[in-house]
Each structure stands twice: as C-alpha cells, then as structure tokens.
C-alpha cells in the first residue's frame, strides 16, 4: 500500500538539523527539569525522556510510568519545547495523550511485533498525533514498513521513522549495527517519509555519537534523536551512551550539513563512468553465471552435489584477501561473493532438477 502522509513540520535552523534530545529515562523531577532547561538553553527543538522503560532483563529501573508525565508537562510549560516519549501499549497511548505529550515514538521491540503494532494502531484510531517508528530489532525492512502502514491505516498521517540500528549476535564496534542500506532503501521506497537517526542506540558509547551524527547528515537524514543527561555517569539506564547537553551542543556545532539540492553538474561525467562500469559489471556477472550453469550441467551428468563447501570457502578466503589489498572491507567483499554464490547455487539447482 502507498502511505498517505502529511508533513511532520520538524523545526530546525540553517546550521543544525532537527534534534530530539533528553535522557534515556525520566528518573526524577529534578533530573528531568535540569536536563530540559540546559537543552533549551542550547536551542534543542524537542525534549525526549523514557517514561516506561522495560529492560532486557527484570530487576533494573523500568521507569516511573504515569508519575513522570507531569514532569514532561512542566518541561513543556517552562521551556516551550515539544515533548516526546515512547509508548508500547494502548494504556501508554491513553496516558500520554491525557498528559499532552506532543510526539509518540514506538520502540524497536514493539515495531517487531505485528500484534503489538495493531493494538497501538487501534488505540490511535482517529487521533491526530505525530508518531515516530523505530526500526525493528532485526534487519527486516518489510516489517518496518508494515508497522508504519498499520498506523497509517488507523489515520495517523504525521509519521516518521527512527533508524536505531539492528541487533547482532556478534560483538562489534557498535551496540546495534547501522546497516545503512536499510534506511536508504526505506528512503527510496517512501521518499516523503522523514527519517531520524538515533546515534545513541547505534553506537552504545558516547564517543561514537559524533561520527554517527555526521554520517547520518552525509546520507541526508532529516534529524537526530540523541540521549542527553545532566549527569550521564549517574544515569539509571544506558549511562554509557548519554552525553551532557553542553557536549551535545558541541557535537552539533561541528556537524557539516550538506546541501541536498546543490547542482550535480560537476559529477555528471563521473556518474557516466559509474554507469559504464556498472554495465561492465553486469556483463561480467552474466558471463560468470553462464560458466556456473555449465558447471551445473557437469554436476548433473556426474551425479555431484551442487554445494561444494571447500570450493566456496576457497573463494571467500581468496577474494576477501584480494579485496583488502584493493582497499575494500573484507565484510563487503564477503557479502558480494555470498550473494553471487547464492545465485550460482540457485541456477545450478534449476539445471539439476530439470
């Protein structure tokens, strides 16, 4: 289905992107108000704080719930900032709207669950409120779009997406792998949908926030949602990924905002070179697949299995090393050849089963 959207009208200025900032959790009234006033002083556009905070494992601080919502009201009254919080159940929606929360966002664990998303969509039926949807924990673009569609069918037209990265079993530099190609494809599929980057949850460490913010701006994201706390080392949740308002201000002051509509005349000839090289790539891939089909015929005649594991490992090892020498990341090279091998296997299976 095609989304029916209305502009979110995100406030920003010429030098900085739209920014939602505030602590991971609304811990105390003092902590909320102190952080909010500091952020307002630095020109923050919208204040965020988690009111309901169910953690991965029980036993930690799981939010103050309704008790914290009057604090959000006070932030709005004293700083004139808009306020936002996460909702995960229909009861959360009801309370957030009751206390005048301006913007709702839906977390990654919730967006991954179509039952939960439908319950939230039902609760929001007929309500005109902006809703931001974080990507599901797993890298599934269709699931992300499906969550947005459920809300849109319920009448929510002021929608936005939050890219917070994707869970990975392996320990990497990031808390959640960015997998930039997924939000890029979301932008291609729904160009009018605002996409906001969440460097705090992607990085998981405050020293990664600045480079992730810049990368998001370089890719044309519409804004940022960053966790900021008046005393992050003493935060009750996710302390390592929060920064003070003054540090956030410094990070934002260093950002280079690219001109999206700048003339591309100077790179036209380079793009023509890319097109020609892409044509050559397609031609080479076609020739490679032709050879793979010949191998498939040989395997059929000699009753051989399609998958030859030792040969596959040899290709990955050899091309990975070659890619590194040529200035390409080994993970990129592995992904390319895994895809090529997958298509080769598919074509050989077709031949064997004829």
C-alpha positions in Angstrom: 0.0 0.0 0.0 1.0 3.6 -0.5 1.3 5.7 2.7 -0.8 8.8 2.9 1.4 11.3 4.7 1.3 14.8 6.0 4.4 16.8 6.7 5.8 16.5 10.3 7.0 20.1 10.1 10.1 19.4 12.1 11.6 22.6 13.5 15.3 23.2 12.6 17.6 26.0 11.5 20.0 26.6 8.7 23.1 25.4 10.6 21.8 22.4 12.5 19.5 19.5 11.9 16.2 18.9 13.7 17.2 17.4 17.1 15.2 15.5 19.7 17.2 15.2 22.9 16.9 14.2 26.5 17.7 11.4 29.0 17.1 7.8 28.3 14.8 7.7 31.4 12.8 10.2 33.3 14.4 9.4 36.7 13.4 12.3 39.0 11.7 15.6 38.5 14.9 17.4 39.3 16.9 15.4 36.7 14.2 16.0 34.0 13.9 19.7 34.6 17.7 20.3 34.9 18.4 18.5 31.7 15.5 20.1 29.8 16.5 23.6 30.8 20.1 23.0 29.7 18.9 21.6 26.4 16.5 24.5 25.9 19.4 26.9 26.5 21.3 25.3 23.7 18.4 25.5 21.3 17.1 22.0 21.4 13.9 21.5 19.3 12.2 18.7 21.3 12.7 17.0 24.6 12.6 13.3 24.9 12.5 11.0 28.0 11.5 7.4 28.6 8.6 7.2 31.0 8.1 3.4 30.6 11.4 1.5 30.4 11.1 -2.3 30.4 14.6 -3.6 30.3 16.0 -6.7 28.6 16.2 -8.4 32.0 14.0 -7.7 35.1 15.4 -6.1 38.2 16.6 -2.8 36.8 15.0 0.6 36.7 11.9 0.2 34.5 10.6 3.8 34.5 8.3 5.9 36.7 5.3 5.5 34.5 2.4 7.9 34.9 4.3 9.6 37.8 6.8 11.1 35.3 4.2 12.5 32.9 3.5 15.7 34.9 7.3 16.4 34.8 7.0 16.3 31.0 4.1 18.7 31.2 6.3 21.0 33.3 9.1 20.8 30.7 6.7 21.9 28.0 5.4 24.8 30.1 8.7 26.2 31.3 10.9 25.6 28.2 8.3 25.8 25.4 9.9 22.7 23.9 7.8 20.0 22.4 7.9 16.7 24.4 8.1 13.1 23.3 8.1 9.7 24.9 7.9 6.0 23.9 4.6 4.1 24.0 4.3 0.3 23.9 0.8 -0.5 24.9 -2.7 1.1 24.4 -2.6 2.1 28.1 0.6 4.1 27.4 -1.1 5.8 24.5 -4.1 6.8 26.6 -1.9 8.3 29.4 0.5 10.1 27.0 -2.4 11.8 25.2 -4.1 12.6 28.5 -1.0 14.5 29.7 -0.5 16.3 26.4 2.6 14.5 25.1 3.3 16.1 21.7 5.0 13.2 19.9 5.0 9.5 20.5 7.6 7.0 19.4 7.4 3.3 19.1 10.4 1.2 20.1 12.3 -1.5 18.2 10.9 -4.4 20.2 7.4 -3.2 19.7 7.7 -2.4 16.0 8.9 -6.0 15.5 5.6 -7.4 16.8 2.6 -7.0 14.4 0.2 -7.9 17.2 1.5 -5.1 19.4 1.6 -2.7 16.4 -2.0 -3.4 15.6 -3.1 -2.9 19.2 -1.3 0.5 19.2 -2.9 1.4 15.8 -6.3 0.6 17.2 -5.6 2.8 20.2 -4.6 5.7 18.0 -7.6 5.4 15.7 -8.9 8.9 14.9 -6.1 10.6 16.9 -4.1 13.3 15.1 -0.6 13.0 16.8 2.8 12.6 15.2 4.2 9.1 15.6 7.8 8.0 15.0 8.5 4.3 14.5 11.9 2.8 15.3 13.2 0.1 13.1 12.6 -3.5 14.3 15.5 -5.1 16.2 16.1 -7.5 13.3 17.0 -6.1 9.9 13.6 -6.5 8.2 12.6 -3.6 6.0 9.2 -5.1 5.3 8.4 -5.4 9.0 9.4 -1.7 9.5 7.2 -0.6 6.6 4.4 -2.8 7.9 4.4 -1.1 11.2 4.2 2.3 9.5 1.3 1.0 7.3 -0.7 -0.2 10.3 -0.6 3.3 11.8 -1.3 4.9 8.5 -4.4 2.7 8.1 -5.6 3.9 11.5 -5.5 7.5 10.3 -2.0 8.6 11.5 -0.6 10.7 8.7 2.2 12.6 10.5 4.6 9.7 10.5 8.4 9.4 10.8 11.0 6.7 11.0 13.8 6.3 13.5 16.9 4.4 12.5 18.5 2.9 15.6 20.4 0.1 14.1 19.9 -3.7 14.2 20.8 -6.3 16.8 23.7 -8.6 16.1 24.8 -11.7 18.0 28.5 -10.9 17.3 30.2 -8.3 19.4 31.1 -5.4 17.1 32.2 -1.8 17.5 28.6 -0.7 17.6 25.9 -1.7 20.1 23.5 -2.1 17.1 24.8 -2.4 13.5 23.8 0.6 11.4 23.2 -1.4 8.2 22.8 2.0 6.4 21.5 0.3 3.3 18.1 -0.5 5.0 17.1 3.1 5.9 18.5 4.2 2.5 16.1 1.7 0.8 13.3 2.9 3.1 14.0 6.5 1.7 14.0 5.2 -1.8 10.7 3.4 -1.3 8.9 6.2 0.7 10.8 9.4 -0.2 8.4 11.7 1.6 8.8 9.9 5.0 11.2 11.7 7.4 14.0 9.5 8.7 15.6 10.4 12.0 18.9 8.8 13.1 19.5 7.5 16.7 23.3 7.5 17.2 23.0 6.8 20.9 21.5 3.3 20.3 23.6 2.5 17.3 26.8 3.5 19.0 26.1 2.4 22.6 29.1 4.6 23.6 29.2 8.4 23.8 32.5 8.6 21.8 30.7 7.2 18.8 27.8 9.7 18.8 29.6 12.5 16.9 30.8 10.4 13.9 27.5 8.7 13.6 25.7 12.1 13.6 27.9 13.3 10.8 27.4 10.1 8.8 23.6 10.4 9.1 23.8 14.0 7.9 26.1 13.0 5.0 23.4 10.4 4.0 20.6 13.1 4.0 18.8 12.1 7.2 16.1 14.6 8.4 17.2 14.8 12.0 18.7 13.2 15.1 17.4 11.8 18.4 20.2 11.8 20.9 20.2 10.7 24.6 21.4 13.6 26.8 21.5 13.7 30.6 22.6 16.4 33.0 24.9 13.8 34.8 25.2 10.8 32.4 27.6 8.8 34.5 25.0 8.6 37.2 22.1 7.7 34.8 19.8 4.9 35.9 19.8 3.4 32.4 22.1 3.4 29.4 24.7 5.6 31.1 27.5 4.9 28.6 25.6 6.2 25.6 24.4 9.5 27.1 26.1 12.9 26.8 25.7 16.2 28.7 23.7 19.0 27.0 26.9 21.0 26.5 28.7 18.1 24.9 25.7 17.6 22.6 25.8 21.2 21.7 29.5 20.9 20.8 28.8 17.8 18.7 26.1 19.6 16.8 28.2 22.7 16.3 30.8 20.6 14.4 28.3 19.0 12.0 28.7 19.7 8.4 25.2 19.9 6.8 25.4 19.1 3.1 23.3 20.9 0.5 20.9 18.4 -0.9 19.8 20.5 -3.8 23.3 21.7 -4.9 23.9 21.4 -8.6 25.4 18.0 -9.6 26.9 19.3 -12.9 30.4 18.7 -11.6 29.9 15.0 -11.0 27.8 14.2 -14.2 30.9 12.8 -16.0 31.9 10.7 -13.0 28.4 9.3 -12.8 28.6 8.4 -16.5 31.8 6.5 -15.7 29.9 4.7 -12.9 27.1 3.8 -15.3 29.6 2.3 -17.8 31.4 0.4 -15.1 28.1 -1.0 -13.8 27.3 -2.1 -17.3 30.7 -3.9 -17.4 29.9 -5.5 -14.0 26.5 -6.8 -15.2 28.2 -8.2 -18.3 30.9 -10.0 -16.3 28.3 -11.4 -13.9 26.3 -12.7 -16.8 29.4 -14.4 -18.2 30.2 -15.8 -14.7 26.6 -17.2 -14.4 26.9 -18.8 -17.8 30.0 -20.7 -16.6 28.2 -21.7 -13.4 25.4 -23.2 -15.5 28.0 -25.2 -17.4 29.3 -26.4 -14.1 25.7 -27.3 -13.1 25.4 -29.5 -16.2 28.6 -31.2 -15.4 27.5 -31.9 -11.8 24.2 -33.3 -13.1 26.0 -35.6 -15.5 28.3 -36.9 -12.8 25.7 -37.0 -10.0 27.5 -34.4 -7.9 26.0 -32.3 -5.1 25.6 -28.6 -6.0 27.2 -27.3 -2.9 31.0 -27.8 -2.7 31.9 -26.3 0.7 35.6 -26.4 0.3 35.4 -24.6 -3.0 33.1 -22.0 -1.5 35.5 -21.3 1.4 38.4 -21.0 -1.0 36.5 -18.3 -3.0 35.6 -16.3 0.2 39.2 -16.5 1.5 40.9 -15.6 -1.7 38.6 -12.8 -2.7 38.5 -11.4 0.9 42.3 -11.1 0.9 42.2 -9.6 -2.6 39.6 -7.1 -1.6 41.7 -5.9 1.4 44.7 -5.4 -0.9 42.4 -3.3 -3.2 41.1 -1.1 -0.4 37.8 -2.8 0.2 36.4 -4.0 3.5 36.5 -7.8 3.9 32.9 -7.8 5.2 31.8 -6.0 2.0 33.7 -8.5 -0.2 32.2 -11.4 1.7 28.7 -10.0 1.3 29.2 -9.6 -2.5 30.5 -13.1 -3.1 28.0 -14.7 -0.8 25.2 -13.1 -2.9 27.0 -14.2 -6.1 27.4 -17.8 -4.8 23.7 -17.9 -3.7 22.6 -17.0 -7.2 25.0 -19.5 -8.7 23.6 -22.3 -6.5 20.1 -21.3 -7.4 20.8 -21.6 -11.1 22.6 -24.9 -10.7 19.8 -26.4 -8.7 17.4 -25.4 -11.5 19.6 -27.3 -14.0 20.0 -30.4 -11.8 16.2 -30.6 -11.2 15.2 -30.3 -14.8 
